[in-house]
Amino acid sequence: MPGAIGYSTHPEAVLAKARAKLLKSKVLYKGKVFSLRRDTVIEPGGVRADRDIVVHPGSVVVLPILQDGRVLLIRQYRHAAGDFLWELVAGRKEPQETPAVAARRELIEETGYTARRLRKLLHIIPTPGFVNEWMWIFAAEGLAEGAAQPEEDEKIIPRIFALKQVDAMIRSGRLRDAKSIVGLLYYMRYVKRFR
């Protein structure tokens, strides 16, 4: 249907392998957590465009699973959301860290737990339209308790939940954090089901 909105005359196979051609790139802002860059590109369909990209080093998400199958969530205030949220353990990956090292560090910092085993569940890009952040989601098993070491600005409340409770929290909208919902649903649907 030539001329329709969103229709391309390029064969789908060609577009699927094409990449944007970078003409120029300029850093507009550089902060502690991320930077903002404006790229001028020629898109795969041939259109020239300015794309503002939030540049982020990546982050890790950890689903702590207790021996009896219950899971640990944390509750903390998120200023950008303007509310307290239930979440999985998560944090920014430092540039020199592997995702697994970052996941172990965040688990200790936010909960005090150490894990004998980390299982990579997913590697996702949560906001691909304008943020280049990748997230690695892990399940942490073989947990041993310890003292949490939160950052100065982190006030974290940990709580243990049965998976049925977590499922109800997701269905009711009480659990609203996207990365946590993705990790928990993936675990409940594809990992726990086949154990």
KANOR-V828906 format. One record per residue. N is the residue number from 1. SS is DSSP state (h for helix, s for strand, l for the rest). Layout:
# KANOR-V828906
N_SS + N_SS
This chain:
# KANOR-V828906
1_l + 2_l + 3_l + 4_l + 5_l + 6_l + 7_l + 8_l + 9_l + 10_l + 11_l + 12_h + 13_h + 14_h + 15_h + 16_h + 17_h + 18_l + 19_l + 20_l + 21_s + 22_s + 23_s + 24_s + 25_s + 26_s + 27_s + 28_s + 29_s + 30_s + 31_l + 32_l + 33_l + 34_s + 35_s + 36_s + 37_s + 38_s + 39_s + 40_s + 41_s + 42_s + 43_l + 44_l + 45_l + 46_l + 47_l + 48_s + 49_s + 50_s + 51_s + 52_s + 53_s + 54_s + 55_s + 56_s + 57_l + 58_l + 59_s + 60_s + 61_s + 62_s + 63_s + 64_s + 65_s + 66_l + 67_l + 68_l + 69_l + 70_l + 71_s + 72_s + 73_s + 74_s + 75_s + 76_s + 77_s + 78_s + 79_l + 80_l + 81_l + 82_l + 83_s + 84_s + 85_s + 86_s + 87_s + 88_l + 89_s + 90_s + 91_s + 92_s + 93_l + 94_l + 95_l + 96_l + 97_l + 98_l + 99_h + 100_h + 101_h + 102_h + 103_h + 104_h + 105_h + 106_h + 107_h + 108_h + 109_h + 110_h + 111_h + 112_l + 113_l + 114_s + 115_s + 116_s + 117_s + 118_s + 119_s + 120_s + 121_s + 122_s + 123_s + 124_s + 125_l + 126_l + 127_l + 128_l + 129_l + 130_l + 131_s + 132_l + 133_l + 134_l + 135_s + 136_s + 137_s + 138_s + 139_s + 140_s + 141_s + 142_s + 143_s + 144_s + 145_l + 146_l + 147_l + 148_l + 149_l + 150_l + 151_l + 152_l + 153_l + 154_l + 155_l + 156_l + 157_s + 158_s + 159_s + 160_s + 161_s + 162_l + 163_h + 164_h + 165_h + 166_h + 167_h + 168_h + 169_h + 170_h + 171_h + 172_h + 173_l + 174_l + 175_l + 176_l + 177_l + 178_h + 179_h + 180_h + 181_h + 182_h + 183_h + 184_h + 185_h + 186_h + 187_h + 188_h + 189_h + 190_h + 191_h + 192_h + 193_h + 194_h + 195_l
